[in-house]
Amino acid sequence: MELFLDFIMTNGIGASILIIFLLLKSQKRNELPQKLLVVFFSMLLLDLTYHYSAMHDILILRYFTFNFNGVTALFLGPLIFLYVKSLFEDKPNFLNKNVIHFVPSILFITFISTPMLISLDRGKMLFGYLDTIAEHRHLMFLVFDIVLVLYSIYTLMYFLRYRKTLKLNFSNLSEEDLDWIKYLIVGVLLIATVHFFLAFYNIFIEIDSFETKNINTISIFTLILYLGYHGISQSKMLVPNFLINEVNFKKEKKENYLSNTSKEELLQIEKRLKDVLIHEKPYLDENLTLAKLASSIPISDKKLSIFINQHLDTTFYDMINSYRVASVKEKLESNNFTNITLLGIANESGFKSKTSFNRIFKKETGMSPSKYKKSCLK
């Protein structure tokens, strides 16, 4: 069992370091959401390192990671919430205004974790209250797990609420493209739930703490591998930083927005929209947003969004990608693009990733791009 755990820990540590390296290497490394992700994986790395040092009795490494191990559950909840929140909000001094979420973690490190570490080094408790905390440490960690569960649930609700607005504003960002973030939140929620029940069981049943740590270590390792694998393979994983610059995600009352617009005006808006799409081909811009399209008509982005949703009975995302699919089909049926790959044609038509191109094309035509290309050649 120890050999298996050793394998898991070393691979988990290596995977964490690789993910952090890729995050720091990314062009978006200076974005706040990116930095928060680096801190998130760093916390997981330090937690695994602590368990590794404890297992192999590496005293210096254990001392270095002691504080991080104790505060992980208390720290991850606010961290995940602020990471998701930073995707949709671009406010000055964002961290300063939300630092209150980390006050419990700071207090824990200052008054409990650090004095406990010094006490362990000296062989006796510095303060009397540390003995009480040590006796009831399982209860304390149970509270930390409850905090993490509540933060994870609230963050998931927050994310799902705002994710619905994506198709209304972005032509190359669907709900599916942000599934990685949902899995990140759900993964943390599952680990917190498992840890909560283990801590609860530990209090009343006195389960072997070594077995408890094993389960926690394996769950963290699984989360790191899953998020790393899917995150690296997903083009938009490491934060669509343009989200925070292009859209106001506040809810708008849309029901009667077009009630005072005459039929003639609606037809005029439709004509201008079609003229722009046909002649200027803005859909070829892979980063086209609702705001950019609205400025070229011109019309307010809110009014254009509601016009597309209510009058045309579609979404901005679906409308733009239908034009992109038509552009791909036109190129595939032409003899001028026979030497260009399918992905090249997709990129020239405004698609940003192979995955979304294949999914959208099949949805629009009922067949895969390669199958459609073969039918054109025949």
C-alpha positions as CSV (number, residue, x, y, z in Angstrom):
1,M,0.0,0.0,0.0
2,E,2.8,2.4,0.8
3,L,4.4,1.8,-2.5
4,F,1.1,2.6,-4.3
5,L,0.7,5.8,-2.2
6,D,4.3,6.8,-2.9
7,F,3.6,6.3,-6.7
8,I,0.4,8.5,-6.4
9,M,2.1,11.3,-4.4
10,T,5.2,11.5,-6.7
11,N,3.0,11.6,-9.8
12,G,0.6,14.0,-8.3
13,I,3.5,16.4,-7.3
14,G,4.9,16.1,-10.8
15,A,1.6,16.7,-12.5
16,S,1.0,19.7,-10.3
17,I,4.4,21.2,-11.2
18,L,3.7,20.6,-14.9
19,I,0.3,22.3,-14.7
20,I,1.7,25.3,-12.8
21,F,4.5,25.6,-15.4
22,L,2.1,25.6,-18.3
23,L,-0.1,28.2,-16.5
24,L,3.0,30.4,-16.0
25,K,4.1,29.9,-19.5
26,S,0.7,30.8,-21.0
27,Q,0.3,34.2,-22.7
28,K,-2.5,35.0,-20.2
29,R,-0.3,34.5,-17.2
30,N,-0.7,38.1,-16.1
31,E,-4.5,37.8,-16.0
32,L,-6.0,37.6,-12.5
33,P,-7.9,34.4,-13.1
34,Q,-4.7,32.8,-14.3
35,K,-2.9,33.8,-11.2
36,L,-5.7,32.4,-9.0
37,L,-5.4,29.1,-10.9
38,V,-1.7,29.0,-10.2
39,V,-2.4,29.5,-6.5
40,F,-5.0,26.8,-6.6
41,F,-2.7,24.1,-8.1
42,S,0.1,25.4,-5.8
43,M,-2.1,24.6,-2.8
44,L,-2.8,21.1,-4.0
45,L,0.9,20.7,-4.7
46,L,1.9,21.8,-1.2
47,D,-0.8,19.5,0.4
48,L,0.5,16.5,-1.5
49,T,4.1,17.4,-0.6
50,Y,3.2,17.6,3.1
51,H,1.7,14.1,3.0
52,Y,4.7,12.8,1.1
53,S,7.2,14.3,3.6
54,A,5.2,12.9,6.5
55,M,5.1,9.5,4.9
56,H,8.9,9.5,4.4
57,D,9.7,11.5,7.5
58,I,11.4,14.3,5.7
59,L,11.5,16.8,8.6
60,I,12.5,20.0,6.7
61,L,10.0,19.5,4.0
62,R,7.3,18.7,6.5
63,Y,8.0,21.9,8.5
64,F,7.9,24.0,5.3
65,T,4.5,22.6,4.2
66,F,2.9,22.3,7.6
67,N,1.0,25.6,7.5
68,F,-0.3,25.0,4.0
69,N,-1.7,21.5,4.9
70,G,-3.7,22.8,7.7
71,V,-5.3,25.7,5.9
72,T,-6.0,24.0,2.5
73,A,-9.7,23.2,3.0
74,L,-10.3,26.7,4.5
75,F,-8.4,28.5,1.8
76,L,-9.7,26.6,-1.3
77,G,-13.3,27.6,-1.0
78,P,-12.8,31.4,-1.2
79,L,-10.1,30.8,-3.9
80,I,-12.4,28.9,-6.2
81,F,-15.2,31.4,-5.7
82,L,-12.9,34.4,-6.5
83,Y,-11.5,32.6,-9.5
84,V,-14.9,32.1,-11.1
85,K,-16.0,35.6,-10.0
86,S,-12.9,37.2,-11.6
87,L,-14.0,35.7,-15.0
88,F,-17.1,37.8,-15.1
89,E,-16.1,40.9,-13.2
90,D,-13.4,43.3,-14.1
91,K,-13.4,45.8,-11.2
92,P,-10.5,47.9,-9.9
93,N,-8.8,46.5,-6.8
94,F,-10.8,43.2,-7.2
95,L,-8.7,41.3,-4.7
96,N,-8.6,44.1,-2.1
97,K,-12.4,44.3,-2.1
98,N,-12.7,40.5,-1.6
99,V,-9.8,39.9,0.8
100,I,-12.4,39.4,3.6
101,H,-12.9,35.9,2.3
102,F,-9.4,34.9,3.3
103,V,-9.6,36.4,6.8
104,P,-10.4,33.0,8.5
105,S,-7.3,31.4,6.7
106,I,-5.1,34.3,7.8
107,L,-6.3,34.0,11.4
108,F,-5.8,30.2,11.4
109,I,-2.2,30.5,10.2
110,T,-1.4,33.3,12.6
111,F,-3.0,32.0,15.8
112,I,-3.2,28.2,15.4
113,S,-1.0,26.7,12.6
114,T,2.2,28.7,13.2
115,P,2.2,28.5,17.0
116,M,1.4,24.7,16.6
117,L,4.4,24.3,14.3
118,I,6.7,26.1,16.8
119,S,5.3,24.0,19.6
120,L,6.1,20.8,17.8
121,D,9.6,22.0,17.2
122,R,10.1,22.8,20.9
123,G,8.4,19.7,22.1
124,K,5.7,21.5,24.2
125,M,2.7,23.7,23.5
126,L,3.4,27.4,23.7
127,F,-0.2,28.3,24.7
128,G,-2.8,26.4,26.6
129,Y,-5.5,26.7,24.0
130,L,-3.4,24.7,21.5
131,D,-3.9,21.6,23.6
132,T,-7.6,22.0,23.4
133,I,-7.4,22.5,19.6
134,A,-5.1,19.5,19.2
135,E,-7.7,17.3,21.1
136,H,-10.5,18.5,18.9
137,R,-8.7,18.9,15.6
138,H,-11.0,16.5,13.8
139,L,-14.0,18.7,14.8
140,M,-12.1,21.7,13.6
141,F,-11.3,20.2,10.2
142,L,-15.0,19.1,10.0
143,V,-16.0,22.7,10.2
144,F,-13.4,23.6,7.5
145,D,-14.9,20.9,5.2
146,I,-18.4,22.4,5.8
147,V,-17.1,25.8,4.8
148,L,-15.5,24.3,1.6
149,V,-18.7,22.5,0.7
150,L,-20.8,25.6,1.1
151,Y,-18.4,27.8,-0.9
152,S,-18.3,25.1,-3.7
153,I,-22.1,24.9,-3.9
154,Y,-22.5,28.7,-3.9
155,T,-19.7,29.0,-6.6
156,L,-21.4,26.4,-8.8
157,M,-24.7,28.2,-8.6
158,Y,-23.0,31.5,-9.4
159,F,-21.2,30.0,-12.4
160,L,-24.2,28.3,-13.8
161,R,-26.2,31.5,-13.6
162,Y,-23.8,33.5,-15.6
163,R,-22.8,30.8,-18.0
164,K,-26.3,31.0,-19.6
165,T,-25.4,34.5,-21.0
166,L,-22.5,33.3,-23.0
167,K,-24.4,32.4,-26.2
168,L,-25.9,35.8,-26.1
169,N,-22.6,37.6,-26.4
170,F,-19.8,35.4,-27.8
171,S,-19.6,33.7,-31.2
172,N,-16.8,31.3,-30.3
173,L,-17.6,30.5,-26.7
174,S,-20.4,28.1,-26.0
175,E,-21.5,26.7,-22.6
176,E,-19.6,23.5,-23.4
177,D,-16.4,25.4,-23.7
178,L,-16.5,26.2,-20.0
179,D,-17.3,22.7,-18.8
180,W,-13.8,22.5,-17.4
181,I,-14.6,25.2,-14.9
182,K,-17.7,23.4,-13.9
183,Y,-15.7,20.2,-13.4
184,L,-13.2,22.1,-11.3
185,I,-15.9,23.3,-9.0
186,V,-17.7,19.9,-8.8
187,G,-14.3,18.1,-8.3
188,V,-13.5,20.3,-5.3
189,L,-17.1,19.8,-4.0
190,L,-16.8,16.0,-4.2
191,I,-13.4,16.0,-2.4
192,A,-14.8,18.3,0.3
193,T,-17.8,16.1,0.7
194,V,-15.7,12.9,1.0
195,H,-13.3,14.6,3.4
196,F,-16.3,15.8,5.5
197,F,-17.8,12.3,5.9
198,L,-14.3,10.8,6.7
199,A,-13.8,13.5,9.3
200,F,-17.3,12.9,10.7
201,Y,-16.6,9.2,10.8
202,N,-13.3,9.8,12.4
203,I,-14.8,11.6,15.3
204,F,-17.4,9.0,16.3
205,I,-16.0,5.7,14.9
206,E,-12.3,6.4,15.4
207,I,-11.3,5.2,11.9
208,D,-7.6,4.8,11.3
209,S,-6.3,8.3,10.4
210,F,-3.7,6.7,8.1
211,E,-6.6,5.2,6.0
212,T,-8.4,8.6,6.0
213,K,-5.3,10.3,4.7
214,N,-4.9,7.7,2.0
215,I,-8.4,8.4,0.6
216,N,-7.9,12.1,0.7
217,T,-4.5,11.8,-1.1
218,I,-6.0,9.6,-3.8
219,S,-8.9,12.0,-4.3
220,I,-6.6,15.0,-4.7
221,F,-4.4,13.1,-7.1
222,T,-7.4,12.1,-9.2
223,L,-8.6,15.7,-9.3
224,I,-5.2,17.0,-10.4
225,L,-4.9,14.5,-13.2
226,Y,-8.4,15.0,-14.5
227,L,-8.2,18.8,-14.5
228,G,-4.7,18.8,-15.9
229,Y,-5.6,16.4,-18.8
230,H,-8.8,18.1,-19.8
231,G,-7.5,21.6,-19.1
232,I,-4.4,21.2,-21.3
233,S,-6.4,19.7,-24.2
234,Q,-9.1,22.4,-24.0
235,S,-8.2,25.6,-25.8
236,K,-10.3,27.8,-23.6
237,M,-9.4,26.2,-20.3
238,L,-7.1,28.8,-19.0
239,V,-9.6,31.5,-18.8
240,P,-11.3,33.4,-21.6
241,N,-9.8,36.7,-20.4
242,F,-11.9,38.7,-22.9
243,L,-15.0,37.7,-20.9
244,I,-14.2,40.3,-18.3
245,N,-13.7,43.1,-20.8
246,E,-16.6,42.7,-23.2
247,V,-19.7,42.0,-21.3
248,N,-21.8,43.2,-18.4
249,F,-23.4,40.1,-17.0
250,K,-26.0,41.9,-14.9
251,K,-29.5,40.7,-15.5
252,E,-31.6,42.9,-17.8
253,K,-35.3,43.1,-18.1
254,K,-35.9,42.1,-21.7
255,E,-39.6,41.3,-21.9
256,N,-40.9,44.6,-23.3
257,Y,-37.7,46.0,-24.7
258,L,-39.0,45.8,-28.3
259,S,-42.6,46.6,-27.5
260,N,-42.2,50.2,-28.7
261,T,-40.4,49.3,-31.9
262,S,-42.5,49.4,-35.0
263,K,-42.7,46.6,-37.6
264,E,-41.0,48.8,-40.2
265,E,-38.1,49.5,-37.8
266,L,-37.7,45.8,-37.0
267,L,-37.5,45.0,-40.7
268,Q,-35.0,47.8,-41.1
269,I,-32.8,46.4,-38.3
270,E,-33.0,42.9,-39.9
271,K,-32.0,44.3,-43.3
272,R,-29.0,46.2,-41.9
273,L,-28.0,43.1,-40.0
274,K,-28.1,40.9,-43.0
275,D,-26.3,43.4,-45.2
276,V,-23.5,43.6,-42.6
277,L,-23.2,39.8,-42.3
278,I,-23.3,39.2,-46.1
279,H,-21.1,42.0,-47.3
280,E,-18.7,42.7,-44.4
281,K,-18.5,39.1,-43.2
282,P,-17.8,39.9,-39.6
283,Y,-18.2,36.3,-38.7
284,L,-14.8,35.6,-40.1
285,D,-13.4,37.2,-37.0
286,E,-12.9,34.4,-34.6
287,N,-13.2,36.8,-31.6
288,L,-16.4,38.4,-32.8
289,T,-18.6,39.5,-30.0
290,L,-22.1,40.9,-29.8
291,A,-20.8,44.4,-29.0
292,K,-18.5,44.4,-32.1
293,L,-21.4,43.4,-34.4
294,A,-23.7,45.9,-32.8
295,S,-21.3,48.7,-33.4
296,S,-21.1,47.9,-37.1
297,I,-24.9,48.2,-37.7
298,P,-25.0,50.5,-35.5
299,I,-27.3,49.6,-32.7
300,S,-26.9,49.0,-28.9
301,D,-25.7,45.6,-28.0
302,K,-28.6,45.1,-25.6
303,K,-31.2,45.9,-28.3
304,L,-29.4,43.7,-30.9
305,S,-29.3,40.8,-28.4
306,I,-33.0,41.0,-27.7
307,F,-33.7,41.4,-31.5
308,I,-31.8,38.2,-32.3
309,N,-33.4,36.3,-29.4
310,Q,-37.0,37.5,-29.8
311,H,-37.4,38.6,-33.4
312,L,-35.1,36.1,-35.1
313,D,-35.8,33.3,-32.5
314,T,-32.1,32.3,-32.2
315,T,-29.0,33.3,-30.3
316,F,-26.0,35.4,-31.3
317,Y,-23.8,32.3,-31.0
318,D,-26.0,30.1,-33.2
319,M,-26.6,32.8,-35.8
320,I,-22.9,33.6,-36.3
321,N,-21.9,30.0,-36.4
322,S,-24.5,29.2,-39.0
323,Y,-22.8,31.8,-41.3
324,R,-19.4,30.2,-40.5
325,V,-20.7,26.8,-41.4
326,A,-22.1,28.2,-44.7
327,S,-18.7,29.7,-45.4
328,V,-17.0,26.3,-44.8
329,K,-19.5,24.6,-47.1
330,E,-18.9,27.2,-49.8
331,K,-15.1,26.6,-49.6
332,L,-15.4,22.8,-49.6
333,E,-17.6,23.0,-52.7
334,S,-15.1,25.2,-54.5
335,N,-12.0,24.1,-56.4
336,N,-10.0,26.9,-55.0
337,F,-9.5,25.4,-51.5
338,T,-8.6,21.8,-52.4
339,N,-5.0,22.2,-51.1
340,I,-6.1,23.6,-47.7
341,T,-6.8,21.3,-44.8
342,L,-10.3,21.1,-43.1
343,L,-8.9,22.9,-40.0
344,G,-7.4,25.6,-42.2
345,I,-10.7,26.2,-43.9
346,A,-12.4,26.3,-40.5
347,N,-10.0,28.9,-39.2
348,E,-10.5,31.0,-42.4
349,S,-14.2,30.8,-41.8
350,G,-14.0,32.1,-38.2
351,F,-13.8,28.9,-36.1
352,K,-11.2,29.1,-33.4
353,S,-10.9,25.4,-32.4
354,K,-11.2,22.0,-34.0
355,T,-13.5,20.7,-31.4
356,S,-16.1,23.4,-31.6
357,F,-15.9,23.4,-35.4
358,N,-16.7,19.6,-35.6
359,R,-19.5,19.9,-33.1
360,I,-21.2,22.9,-34.7
361,F,-20.7,21.7,-38.3
362,K,-22.3,18.3,-37.5
363,K,-25.2,20.1,-35.7
364,E,-25.9,22.3,-38.7
365,T,-25.5,19.8,-41.5
366,G,-26.1,16.4,-39.9
367,M,-22.7,15.1,-40.9
368,S,-19.1,15.5,-40.0
369,P,-16.9,18.0,-41.9
370,S,-14.7,15.1,-43.3
371,K,-17.8,13.2,-44.5
372,Y,-19.2,16.4,-46.1
373,K,-15.9,17.0,-47.8
374,K,-15.9,13.5,-49.3
375,S,-19.4,14.1,-50.6
376,C,-18.3,17.2,-52.3
377,L,-15.4,15.4,-54.0
378,K,-17.7,12.8,-55.3
